[in-house]
Amino acid sequence: MSRPRPLPVDPIEEAHRQWVGHGWGDVADGMAAVTSLVRAQQIVMARVDEALKPTGLTFSRYELLMLLSFSKTGALPMAKASARLQVHPTSVTNTVDRLEAAHLVERVPHPSDRRATLIEITDAGRELVAKATEDLNAKVFARPGLRPDRLHLLLQLLAEFRHAAGDFDTGDAPARWNTRER
């Protein structure tokens, strides 16, 4: 993937300057933070999409296949998959529809709950997600764009942000990226 030429100015810094100039200085840092997160997400997703392109997977399909491959039996109820992926059940249904059409998963009856359906990864799904993981590990995850100490700081800050947003609550258990000084 060819990288575009860098801009000669940081457009988010310029937006911050404009925010301050228009009298919104009290929220300019927040605007810059949100805009920076959205832009960072675009950059990361472009890298992920490029790495996944040969497999034909989207990141949401990849995530579901990985979740199933990590499960003990290779199968999970649809509702549990939705909760673990933190997405609406409709999104999981759409993702499963596409993966099932590609013969990467199949829906099977739940053995003890007639109302529930399991999503089960197929052998083809296991092979494809293993290949996709190799590509993502080599092309994206091995080089996230920050030095290890800076990466750890980013993980701490994002965990703090996610926790404050109610994304997770570990209770008294220590979090992996504790935001307190070590």
Secondary structure, 3 states (H helix, E strand, C coil): CCCCCCCCCCHHHHHHHHHHHCCCHHHHHHHHHHHHHHHHHHHHHHHHHHHHHHHCCCHHHHHHHHHHHHCCCCEEEHHHHHHHHCCCHHHHHHHHHHHHHCCCEEEEECCCCCCCEEEEECHHHHHHHHHHHHHHHHHHHCCCCCCHHHHHHHHHHHHHHHHHCCCCCCCCCCCCCCCCCC
